[in-house]
Amino acid sequence: MRWLAFGTYDVHRHPRVGVLIEGLRAAGDEVVEVNVPLELDTAGRVAMLRQPWRLPKLAWLLARCWTLLAVRARRAGPADAVLVGYLGHFDVRLARLLFRRRRTPIVLDHLVSAAGTARDRALTGGGGLKSKLMRWIDRGALRSADVVVVDTDEHLAALPADAAPRGVVALVGAGEQWFAAGAARPVSSADPLKVIFVGLFTPLHGTEYLGAALAELAGDDRIDVTMVGKGQDYAACRAAAAANSRVTWVDWVTAAELPSLVAAHDVSLGIFGTTEKAQNVVPTKVFQGAAAACAIVTSDTAPQRRTLGDDALFVPPGDASALAATLRALADDPALLASYQRKAEARAAARFAAATVVEPIRAKVLSPQPPAMQETR
């Protein structure tokens, strides 16, 4: 099977599409990338929603990328399917236009909805103009796709009725470099316990609660914490954790360096937020941390329980004291820590590898098209 991985995705900023491409190739498929990364990260896109007068910049950047994509798509030749990468809400419309005559199935990786992200970051109210715009963006993207890929059952259930028959769940997963880092990780003495968080400090991460937990751990010389990233709630998190001198703050780490950095720690932290979005996702960092053979500590939500089973440690969302207590328990008990590291590593090997993640997508594309898919032609 021959795929075109298409769009303005940036695999370094958002590794999900890289996992899908790796998985398709591991399954024996050919994948040709038609990719012109949009020079605008998620924070930049959010800023444009807060400041709509900056939207012409987005239009100009998209026009430039799309021109190059159209030229490269024609040169790439025919394909059996087109995969539109993460944050492809607009790219999928271009893909539909370019591949309509070829009747090539369009697969959209709809990992996050525009409306859901806007609500999570408090950018829209219930029925304002921005909220309507976000819903319009989502509806147009979904109508342009023959297969809609989501990451949890909750997101599948949230799809509109006309898109639901075209939906399929594929876990976020982790790339081979994460498994390699886990295999090469040093044997830890857990003295002190090394804990890492990696993220953009968005509301779903719940870093305000993480900051409070770090404050509760101030003075405990058995626990060292590395906080990687910056974002919306960074300043508040850092202020809350100011009393803890055993926290190292790192603005960011390159994609190439990140797996080995995470694998050098004992515990990888997930998310702890209480927003609606936080209740419906399993974050990338959980899959990557497990592949890197770290013990996973994250919030006790339905999708994370379902995905991780008994192979992670869970705390109630928004409960800083429970998070602090869990980290103390791991620092107290090296055997407990080692058991959860082994559990996470085994689950990752069984369920989170790229080749496993893409199986539902390939099955959906290769199955007879339901009427809803045919109607999008």
Contacts in CASP RR format, 6 or more apart in sequence:
PFRMAT RR
TARGET T0000
AUTHOR 0000-0000-0000
METHOD contacts of the structure
MODEL  1
MRWLAFGTYDVHRHPRVGVLIEGLRAAGDEVVEVNVPLELDTAGRVAMLR
QPWRLPKLAWLLARCWTLLAVRARRAGPADAVLVGYLGHFDVRLARLLFR
RRRTPIVLDHLVSAAGTARDRALTGGGGLKSKLMRWIDRGALRSADVVVV
DTDEHLAALPADAAPRGVVALVGAGEQWFAAGAARPVSSADPLKVIFVGL
FTPLHGTEYLGAALAELAGDDRIDVTMVGKGQDYAACRAAAAANSRVTWV
DWVTAAELPSLVAAHDVSLGIFGTTEKAQNVVPTKVFQGAAAACAIVTSD
TAPQRRTLGDDALFVPPGDASALAATLRALADDPALLASYQRKAEARAAA
RFAAATVVEPIRAKVLSPQPPAMQETR
1 24 0 8 1.000
1 28 0 8 1.000
1 29 0 8 1.000
1 30 0 8 1.000
1 80 0 8 1.000
1 81 0 8 1.000
1 362 0 8 1.000
1 366 0 8 1.000
2 29 0 8 1.000
2 30 0 8 1.000
2 31 0 8 1.000
2 32 0 8 1.000
2 78 0 8 1.000
2 79 0 8 1.000
2 80 0 8 1.000
2 81 0 8 1.000
3 24 0 8 1.000
3 29 0 8 1.000
3 30 0 8 1.000
3 31 0 8 1.000
3 32 0 8 1.000
3 79 0 8 1.000
3 80 0 8 1.000
3 81 0 8 1.000
3 82 0 8 1.000
3 83 0 8 1.000
4 31 0 8 1.000
4 32 0 8 1.000
4 33 0 8 1.000
4 34 0 8 1.000
4 73 0 8 1.000
4 76 0 8 1.000
4 79 0 8 1.000
4 81 0 8 1.000
4 82 0 8 1.000
4 83 0 8 1.000
5 17 0 8 1.000
5 20 0 8 1.000
5 21 0 8 1.000
5 31 0 8 1.000
5 32 0 8 1.000
5 33 0 8 1.000
5 34 0 8 1.000
5 35 0 8 1.000
5 83 0 8 1.000
5 85 0 8 1.000
6 34 0 8 1.000
6 35 0 8 1.000
6 69 0 8 1.000
6 73 0 8 1.000
6 82 0 8 1.000
6 83 0 8 1.000
6 84 0 8 1.000
6 85 0 8 1.000
6 91 0 8 1.000
6 95 0 8 1.000
7 34 0 8 1.000
7 35 0 8 1.000
7 36 0 8 1.000
7 65 0 8 1.000
7 69 0 8 1.000
7 84 0 8 1.000
7 85 0 8 1.000
7 88 0 8 1.000
7 91 0 8 1.000
7 94 0 8 1.000
7 95 0 8 1.000
8 35 0 8 1.000
8 36 0 8 1.000
8 37 0 8 1.000
8 38 0 8 1.000
8 62 0 8 1.000
8 65 0 8 1.000
8 69 0 8 1.000
8 87 0 8 1.000
8 88 0 8 1.000
8 90 0 8 1.000
8 91 0 8 1.000
9 17 0 8 1.000
9 35 0 8 1.000
9 37 0 8 1.000
9 85 0 8 1.000
9 86 0 8 1.000
9 87 0 8 1.000
9 88 0 8 1.000
9 91 0 8 1.000
10 37 0 8 1.000
10 38 0 8 1.000
10 41 0 8 1.000
11 17 0 8 1.000
11 18 0 8 1.000
11 21 0 8 1.000
11 35 0 8 1.000
11 255 0 8 1.000
12 254 0 8 1.000
12 255 0 8 1.000
13 41 0 8 1.000
13 42 0 8 1.000
14 42 0 8 1.000
14 86 0 8 1.000
14 87 0 8 1.000
15 175 0 8 1.000
15 255 0 8 1.000
15 284 0 8 1.000
15 288 0 8 1.000
16 85 0 8 1.000
16 86 0 8 1.000
16 109 0 8 1.000
16 111 0 8 1.000
16 172 0 8 1.000
16 173 0 8 1.000
16 284 0 8 1.000
17 83 0 8 1.000
17 85 0 8 1.000
17 86 0 8 1.000
17 109 0 8 1.000
18 175 0 8 1.000
18 354 0 8 1.000
19 172 0 8 1.000
19 173 0 8 1.000
19 174 0 8 1.000
19 175 0 8 1.000
19 354 0 8 1.000
19 357 0 8 1.000
20 83 0 8 1.000
20 85 0 8 1.000
20 109 0 8 1.000
20 170 0 8 1.000
20 354 0 8 1.000
20 357 0 8 1.000
20 358 0 8 1.000
20 361 0 8 1.000
21 31 0 8 1.000
21 33 0 8 1.000
21 83 0 8 1.000
22 175 0 8 1.000
22 176 0 8 1.000
22 354 0 8 1.000
22 355 0 8 1.000
23 353 0 8 1.000
23 354 0 8 1.000
23 355 0 8 1.000
23 357 0 8 1.000
23 358 0 8 1.000
24 31 0 8 1.000
24 83 0 8 1.000
24 358 0 8 1.000
24 362 0 8 1.000
25 31 0 8 1.000
26 354 0 8 1.000
26 355 0 8 1.000
26 358 0 8 1.000
27 355 0 8 1.000
27 358 0 8 1.000
27 359 0 8 1.000
27 362 0 8 1.000
29 362 0 8 1.000
31 83 0 8 1.000
32 76 0 8 1.000
32 79 0 8 1.000
34 69 0 8 1.000
34 72 0 8 1.000
34 73 0 8 1.000
34 76 0 8 1.000
35 69 0 8 1.000
36 65 0 8 1.000
36 68 0 8 1.000
36 69 0 8 1.000
36 72 0 8 1.000
37 65 0 8 1.000
38 61 0 8 1.000
38 62 0 8 1.000
38 65 0 8 1.000
38 87 0 8 1.000
39 61 0 8 1.000
40 57 0 8 1.000
40 58 0 8 1.000
40 61 0 8 1.000
42 87 0 8 1.000
42 200 0 8 1.000
43 200 0 8 1.000
43 231 0 8 1.000
43 232 0 8 1.000
45 58 0 8 1.000
45 87 0 8 1.000
46 117 0 8 1.000
46 121 0 8 1.000
46 123 0 8 1.000
46 232 0 8 1.000
47 54 0 8 1.000
48 54 0 8 1.000
48 55 0 8 1.000
48 57 0 8 1.000
48 58 0 8 1.000
49 118 0 8 1.000
49 123 0 8 1.000
49 124 0 8 1.000
49 130 0 8 1.000
50 123 0 8 1.000
62 90 0 8 1.000
66 94 0 8 1.000
69 91 0 8 1.000
69 94 0 8 1.000
70 94 0 8 1.000
70 98 0 8 1.000
73 98 0 8 1.000
73 99 0 8 1.000
74 98 0 8 1.000
78 102 0 8 1.000
78 104 0 8 1.000
79 104 0 8 1.000
80 104 0 8 1.000
80 105 0 8 1.000
80 365 0 8 1.000
81 104 0 8 1.000
81 105 0 8 1.000
81 106 0 8 1.000
81 107 0 8 1.000
81 365 0 8 1.000
82 95 0 8 1.000
82 99 0 8 1.000
82 104 0 8 1.000
82 105 0 8 1.000
82 106 0 8 1.000
82 107 0 8 1.000
83 107 0 8 1.000
83 109 0 8 1.000
84 91 0 8 1.000
84 92 0 8 1.000
84 95 0 8 1.000
84 106 0 8 1.000
84 107 0 8 1.000
84 108 0 8 1.000
84 109 0 8 1.000
84 145 0 8 1.000
85 91 0 8 1.000
85 108 0 8 1.000
85 109 0 8 1.000
86 109 0 8 1.000
86 111 0 8 1.000
86 112 0 8 1.000
87 112 0 8 1.000
88 108 0 8 1.000
88 109 0 8 1.000
88 141 0 8 1.000
89 114 0 8 1.000
89 137 0 8 1.000
89 138 0 8 1.000
89 140 0 8 1.000
89 141 0 8 1.000
90 137 0 8 1.000
90 141 0 8 1.000
92 106 0 8 1.000
92 108 0 8 1.000
92 141 0 8 1.000
92 144 0 8 1.000
92 145 0 8 1.000
93 140 0 8 1.000
93 141 0 8 1.000
93 144 0 8 1.000
95 106 0 8 1.000
95 144 0 8 1.000
96 106 0 8 1.000
96 144 0 8 1.000
96 145 0 8 1.000
96 376 0 8 1.000
99 106 0 8 1.000
100 377 0 8 1.000
103 377 0 8 1.000
105 146 0 8 1.000
105 147 0 8 1.000
105 365 0 8 1.000
105 369 0 8 1.000
105 373 0 8 1.000
106 144 0 8 1.000
106 145 0 8 1.000
106 146 0 8 1.000
106 147 0 8 1.000
107 145 0 8 1.000
107 146 0 8 1.000
107 147 0 8 1.000
107 149 0 8 1.000
107 361 0 8 1.000
107 365 0 8 1.000
108 141 0 8 1.000
108 142 0 8 1.000
108 144 0 8 1.000
108 145 0 8 1.000
108 147 0 8 1.000
108 148 0 8 1.000
108 149 0 8 1.000
109 149 0 8 1.000
110 141 0 8 1.000
110 142 0 8 1.000
110 145 0 8 1.000
110 148 0 8 1.000
110 149 0 8 1.000
110 150 0 8 1.000
110 155 0 8 1.000
111 149 0 8 1.000
111 150 0 8 1.000
111 151 0 8 1.000
111 172 0 8 1.000
113 134 0 8 1.000
113 138 0 8 1.000
113 155 0 8 1.000
113 158 0 8 1.000
114 134 0 8 1.000
114 135 0 8 1.000
114 137 0 8 1.000
114 138 0 8 1.000
114 141 0 8 1.000
115 124 0 8 1.000
115 131 0 8 1.000
115 134 0 8 1.000
115 135 0 8 1.000
115 137 0 8 1.000
115 138 0 8 1.000
116 134 0 8 1.000
116 276 0 8 1.000
116 277 0 8 1.000
117 123 0 8 1.000
117 134 0 8 1.000
117 277 0 8 1.000
118 124 0 8 1.000
118 130 0 8 1.000
118 131 0 8 1.000
118 134 0 8 1.000
119 125 0 8 1.000
119 131 0 8 1.000
119 275 0 8 1.000
119 276 0 8 1.000
119 277 0 8 1.000
120 202 0 8 1.000
120 203 0 8 1.000
120 204 0 8 1.000
120 275 0 8 1.000
120 276 0 8 1.000
120 277 0 8 1.000
120 278 0 8 1.000
121 202 0 8 1.000
121 203 0 8 1.000
121 232 0 8 1.000
122 203 0 8 1.000
123 130 0 8 1.000
124 130 0 8 1.000
124 131 0 8 1.000
124 134 0 8 1.000
125 131 0 8 1.000
139 160 0 8 1.000
142 148 0 8 1.000
142 159 0 8 1.000
142 160 0 8 1.000
142 162 0 8 1.000
142 163 0 8 1.000
143 162 0 8 1.000
143 163 0 8 1.000
143 376 0 8 1.000
144 376 0 8 1.000
145 163 0 8 1.000
145 166 0 8 1.000
145 376 0 8 1.000
146 166 0 8 1.000
146 369 0 8 1.000
146 373 0 8 1.000
146 376 0 8 1.000
147 166 0 8 1.000
147 167 0 8 1.000
147 168 0 8 1.000
147 361 0 8 1.000
147 364 0 8 1.000
147 365 0 8 1.000
147 373 0 8 1.000
148 159 0 8 1.000
148 163 0 8 1.000
148 166 0 8 1.000
148 167 0 8 1.000
148 168 0 8 1.000
149 167 0 8 1.000
149 168 0 8 1.000
149 169 0 8 1.000
149 170 0 8 1.000
149 361 0 8 1.000
150 156 0 8 1.000
150 159 0 8 1.000
150 167 0 8 1.000
150 168 0 8 1.000
150 169 0 8 1.000
150 170 0 8 1.000
151 169 0 8 1.000
151 170 0 8 1.000
151 171 0 8 1.000
151 172 0 8 1.000
151 281 0 8 1.000
151 282 0 8 1.000
152 169 0 8 1.000
152 280 0 8 1.000
152 281 0 8 1.000
152 282 0 8 1.000
152 303 0 8 1.000
152 307 0 8 1.000
153 169 0 8 1.000
153 303 0 8 1.000
153 306 0 8 1.000
154 279 0 8 1.000
154 280 0 8 1.000
154 302 0 8 1.000
154 303 0 8 1.000
155 169 0 8 1.000
155 280 0 8 1.000
155 281 0 8 1.000
156 164 0 8 1.000
156 167 0 8 1.000
156 168 0 8 1.000
156 169 0 8 1.000
158 280 0 8 1.000
159 167 0 8 1.000
162 372 0 8 1.000
163 372 0 8 1.000
165 370 0 8 1.000
165 371 0 8 1.000
165 372 0 8 1.000
165 373 0 8 1.000
166 370 0 8 1.000
166 372 0 8 1.000
166 373 0 8 1.000
166 376 0 8 1.000
167 364 0 8 1.000
168 360 0 8 1.000
168 361 0 8 1.000
168 363 0 8 1.000
168 364 0 8 1.000
169 360 0 8 1.000
170 357 0 8 1.000
170 358 0 8 1.000
170 360 0 8 1.000
170 361 0 8 1.000
171 282 0 8 1.000
171 287 0 8 1.000
171 307 0 8 1.000
171 351 0 8 1.000
171 352 0 8 1.000
171 357 0 8 1.000
172 282 0 8 1.000
172 283 0 8 1.000
172 284 0 8 1.000
172 287 0 8 1.000
172 357 0 8 1.000
173 284 0 8 1.000
173 287 0 8 1.000
173 288 0 8 1.000
173 291 0 8 1.000
173 352 0 8 1.000
173 353 0 8 1.000
173 354 0 8 1.000
173 357 0 8 1.000
174 284 0 8 1.000
174 287 0 8 1.000
174 288 0 8 1.000
174 289 0 8 1.000
174 290 0 8 1.000
174 291 0 8 1.000
174 348 0 8 1.000
174 352 0 8 1.000
174 353 0 8 1.000
174 354 0 8 1.000
175 288 0 8 1.000
175 291 0 8 1.000
175 353 0 8 1.000
175 354 0 8 1.000
176 353 0 8 1.000
176 354 0 8 1.000
177 256 0 8 1.000
177 259 0 8 1.000
178 259 0 8 1.000
178 262 0 8 1.000
178 263 0 8 1.000
178 287 0 8 1.000
178 288 0 8 1.000
178 289 0 8 1.000
178 291 0 8 1.000
178 292 0 8 1.000
179 291 0 8 1.000
179 292 0 8 1.000
179 348 0 8 1.000
179 349 0 8 1.000
179 353 0 8 1.000
180 259 0 8 1.000
181 259 0 8 1.000
181 260 0 8 1.000
181 262 0 8 1.000
181 263 0 8 1.000
181 291 0 8 1.000
181 292 0 8 1.000
182 259 0 8 1.000
182 263 0 8 1.000
182 291 0 8 1.000
182 292 0 8 1.000
182 293 0 8 1.000
182 345 0 8 1.000
183 293 0 8 1.000
184 260 0 8 1.000
184 263 0 8 1.000
185 263 0 8 1.000
185 264 0 8 1.000
185 292 0 8 1.000
185 293 0 8 1.000
186 264 0 8 1.000
188 194 0 8 1.000
188 266 0 8 1.000
188 337 0 8 1.000
189 334 0 8 1.000
190 266 0 8 1.000
190 330 0 8 1.000
190 331 0 8 1.000
190 334 0 8 1.000
190 337 0 8 1.000
190 338 0 8 1.000
191 222 0 8 1.000
191 334 0 8 1.000
192 221 0 8 1.000
192 222 0 8 1.000
192 223 0 8 1.000
192 224 0 8 1.000
192 246 0 8 1.000
192 331 0 8 1.000
193 222 0 8 1.000
193 223 0 8 1.000
193 224 0 8 1.000
193 266 0 8 1.000
193 267 0 8 1.000
193 327 0 8 1.000
193 330 0 8 1.000
193 331 0 8 1.000
193 337 0 8 1.000
194 224 0 8 1.000
194 226 0 8 1.000
194 264 0 8 1.000
194 265 0 8 1.000
194 266 0 8 1.000
194 267 0 8 1.000
195 223 0 8 1.000
195 224 0 8 1.000
195 225 0 8 1.000
195 226 0 8 1.000
195 265 0 8 1.000
195 266 0 8 1.000
195 267 0 8 1.000
195 268 0 8 1.000
195 269 0 8 1.000
195 327 0 8 1.000
196 225 0 8 1.000
196 226 0 8 1.000
196 227 0 8 1.000
196 228 0 8 1.000
196 261 0 8 1.000
196 262 0 8 1.000
196 265 0 8 1.000
196 267 0 8 1.000
196 268 0 8 1.000
196 269 0 8 1.000
196 294 0 8 1.000
197 207 0 8 1.000
197 210 0 8 1.000
197 225 0 8 1.000
197 226 0 8 1.000
197 227 0 8 1.000
197 228 0 8 1.000
197 268 0 8 1.000
197 269 0 8 1.000
197 270 0 8 1.000
197 285 0 8 1.000
198 228 0 8 1.000
198 229 0 8 1.000
198 253 0 8 1.000
198 258 0 8 1.000
198 262 0 8 1.000
198 268 0 8 1.000
198 285 0 8 1.000
198 288 0 8 1.000
199 205 0 8 1.000
199 228 0 8 1.000
199 229 0 8 1.000
199 285 0 8 1.000
200 229 0 8 1.000
200 230 0 8 1.000
200 231 0 8 1.000
200 232 0 8 1.000
201 207 0 8 1.000
201 229 0 8 1.000
201 230 0 8 1.000
201 231 0 8 1.000
201 232 0 8 1.000
201 233 0 8 1.000
201 234 0 8 1.000
201 237 0 8 1.000
202 231 0 8 1.000
202 232 0 8 1.000
202 233 0 8 1.000
203 232 0 8 1.000
203 233 0 8 1.000
203 273 0 8 1.000
203 275 0 8 1.000
203 277 0 8 1.000
203 278 0 8 1.000
204 271 0 8 1.000
204 273 0 8 1.000
204 275 0 8 1.000
204 277 0 8 1.000
204 278 0 8 1.000
204 281 0 8 1.000
204 283 0 8 1.000
205 233 0 8 1.000
205 270 0 8 1.000
205 271 0 8 1.000
205 272 0 8 1.000
205 273 0 8 1.000
205 278 0 8 1.000
205 283 0 8 1.000
206 233 0 8 1.000
206 271 0 8 1.000
206 272 0 8 1.000
206 273 0 8 1.000
206 274 0 8 1.000
206 278 0 8 1.000
206 318 0 8 1.000
207 233 0 8 1.000
207 234 0 8 1.000
207 236 0 8 1.000
207 237 0 8 1.000
207 272 0 8 1.000
208 233 0 8 1.000
208 236 0 8 1.000
208 237 0 8 1.000
208 240 0 8 1.000
209 272 0 8 1.000
209 273 0 8 1.000
209 317 0 8 1.000
209 318 0 8 1.000
209 319 0 8 1.000
209 320 0 8 1.000
209 323 0 8 1.000
210 237 0 8 1.000
210 241 0 8 1.000
210 269 0 8 1.000
210 272 0 8 1.000
210 320 0 8 1.000
210 323 0 8 1.000
211 237 0 8 1.000
211 238 0 8 1.000
211 240 0 8 1.000
211 241 0 8 1.000
211 320 0 8 1.000
212 240 0 8 1.000
212 241 0 8 1.000
212 320 0 8 1.000
213 320 0 8 1.000
213 321 0 8 1.000
213 323 0 8 1.000
213 324 0 8 1.000
213 327 0 8 1.000
214 225 0 8 1.000
214 240 0 8 1.000
214 241 0 8 1.000
214 244 0 8 1.000
214 247 0 8 1.000
214 324 0 8 1.000
215 240 0 8 1.000
215 241 0 8 1.000
215 242 0 8 1.000
215 243 0 8 1.000
215 244 0 8 1.000
215 320 0 8 1.000
216 320 0 8 1.000
216 321 0 8 1.000
216 324 0 8 1.000
217 223 0 8 1.000
217 225 0 8 1.000
217 244 0 8 1.000
217 246 0 8 1.000
217 324 0 8 1.000
217 327 0 8 1.000
217 328 0 8 1.000
218 243 0 8 1.000
218 244 0 8 1.000
218 245 0 8 1.000
218 246 0 8 1.000
219 244 0 8 1.000
219 245 0 8 1.000
219 246 0 8 1.000
220 246 0 8 1.000
220 328 0 8 1.000
220 331 0 8 1.000
221 246 0 8 1.000
222 328 0 8 1.000
222 331 0 8 1.000
222 332 0 8 1.000
223 246 0 8 1.000
223 327 0 8 1.000
223 328 0 8 1.000
223 331 0 8 1.000
224 246 0 8 1.000
224 247 0 8 1.000
224 248 0 8 1.000
225 244 0 8 1.000
225 246 0 8 1.000
225 247 0 8 1.000
225 248 0 8 1.000
226 247 0 8 1.000
226 248 0 8 1.000
226 250 0 8 1.000
226 261 0 8 1.000
226 265 0 8 1.000
227 237 0 8 1.000
227 238 0 8 1.000
227 241 0 8 1.000
227 247 0 8 1.000
227 248 0 8 1.000
227 249 0 8 1.000
227 250 0 8 1.000
228 250 0 8 1.000
228 252 0 8 1.000
228 253 0 8 1.000
228 258 0 8 1.000
228 261 0 8 1.000
229 250 0 8 1.000
229 251 0 8 1.000
229 252 0 8 1.000
230 251 0 8 1.000
230 252 0 8 1.000
238 249 0 8 1.000
241 247 0 8 1.000
253 261 0 8 1.000
258 288 0 8 1.000
259 288 0 8 1.000
259 292 0 8 1.000
262 268 0 8 1.000
262 288 0 8 1.000
262 289 0 8 1.000
262 292 0 8 1.000
262 294 0 8 1.000
263 292 0 8 1.000
263 293 0 8 1.000
263 294 0 8 1.000
265 294 0 8 1.000
266 294 0 8 1.000
266 295 0 8 1.000
266 330 0 8 1.000
266 337 0 8 1.000
266 341 0 8 1.000
267 294 0 8 1.000
267 295 0 8 1.000
267 296 0 8 1.000
267 297 0 8 1.000
267 327 0 8 1.000
267 330 0 8 1.000
267 337 0 8 1.000
268 285 0 8 1.000
268 286 0 8 1.000
268 288 0 8 1.000
268 289 0 8 1.000
268 290 0 8 1.000
268 292 0 8 1.000
268 294 0 8 1.000
268 295 0 8 1.000
268 296 0 8 1.000
268 297 0 8 1.000
269 285 0 8 1.000
269 297 0 8 1.000
269 298 0 8 1.000
270 283 0 8 1.000
270 285 0 8 1.000
270 286 0 8 1.000
270 296 0 8 1.000
270 297 0 8 1.000
270 298 0 8 1.000
270 299 0 8 1.000
271 278 0 8 1.000
271 281 0 8 1.000
271 283 0 8 1.000
271 285 0 8 1.000
271 286 0 8 1.000
271 298 0 8 1.000
271 299 0 8 1.000
272 278 0 8 1.000
272 298 0 8 1.000
272 299 0 8 1.000
272 315 0 8 1.000
272 317 0 8 1.000
272 318 0 8 1.000
272 319 0 8 1.000
272 323 0 8 1.000
273 299 0 8 1.000
273 317 0 8 1.000
273 318 0 8 1.000
274 317 0 8 1.000
274 318 0 8 1.000
278 299 0 8 1.000
278 301 0 8 1.000
278 317 0 8 1.000
279 301 0 8 1.000
279 302 0 8 1.000
279 303 0 8 1.000
279 317 0 8 1.000
280 301 0 8 1.000
280 303 0 8 1.000
281 303 0 8 1.000
282 303 0 8 1.000
282 304 0 8 1.000
282 307 0 8 1.000
282 308 0 8 1.000
283 298 0 8 1.000
286 296 0 8 1.000
286 298 0 8 1.000
286 304 0 8 1.000
286 307 0 8 1.000
286 308 0 8 1.000
286 312 0 8 1.000
287 348 0 8 1.000
287 352 0 8 1.000
289 296 0 8 1.000
289 344 0 8 1.000
289 348 0 8 1.000
290 296 0 8 1.000
290 308 0 8 1.000
290 311 0 8 1.000
290 312 0 8 1.000
290 344 0 8 1.000
290 345 0 8 1.000
290 347 0 8 1.000
290 348 0 8 1.000
290 352 0 8 1.000
291 345 0 8 1.000
291 348 0 8 1.000
291 352 0 8 1.000
291 353 0 8 1.000
293 341 0 8 1.000
293 342 0 8 1.000
293 344 0 8 1.000
293 345 0 8 1.000
293 348 0 8 1.000
294 341 0 8 1.000
294 344 0 8 1.000
295 312 0 8 1.000
295 313 0 8 1.000
295 330 0 8 1.000
295 337 0 8 1.000
295 340 0 8 1.000
295 341 0 8 1.000
295 344 0 8 1.000
296 308 0 8 1.000
296 311 0 8 1.000
296 312 0 8 1.000
296 313 0 8 1.000
296 340 0 8 1.000
296 344 0 8 1.000
297 312 0 8 1.000
297 313 0 8 1.000
297 314 0 8 1.000
297 315 0 8 1.000
297 323 0 8 1.000
297 326 0 8 1.000
297 327 0 8 1.000
297 330 0 8 1.000
298 304 0 8 1.000
298 308 0 8 1.000
298 312 0 8 1.000
298 313 0 8 1.000
298 314 0 8 1.000
298 315 0 8 1.000
299 314 0 8 1.000
299 315 0 8 1.000
299 316 0 8 1.000
299 317 0 8 1.000
299 318 0 8 1.000
300 314 0 8 1.000
300 315 0 8 1.000
300 316 0 8 1.000
300 317 0 8 1.000
301 317 0 8 1.000
304 312 0 8 1.000
304 314 0 8 1.000
305 314 0 8 1.000
307 351 0 8 1.000
308 314 0 8 1.000
308 344 0 8 1.000
308 347 0 8 1.000
309 347 0 8 1.000
310 343 0 8 1.000
311 340 0 8 1.000
311 343 0 8 1.000
311 344 0 8 1.000
311 346 0 8 1.000
311 347 0 8 1.000
312 340 0 8 1.000
312 343 0 8 1.000
312 344 0 8 1.000
313 326 0 8 1.000
313 330 0 8 1.000
313 340 0 8 1.000
315 322 0 8 1.000
315 323 0 8 1.000
315 326 0 8 1.000
316 322 0 8 1.000
329 336 0 8 1.000
330 336 0 8 1.000
330 337 0 8 1.000
330 340 0 8 1.000
350 356 0 8 1.000
END
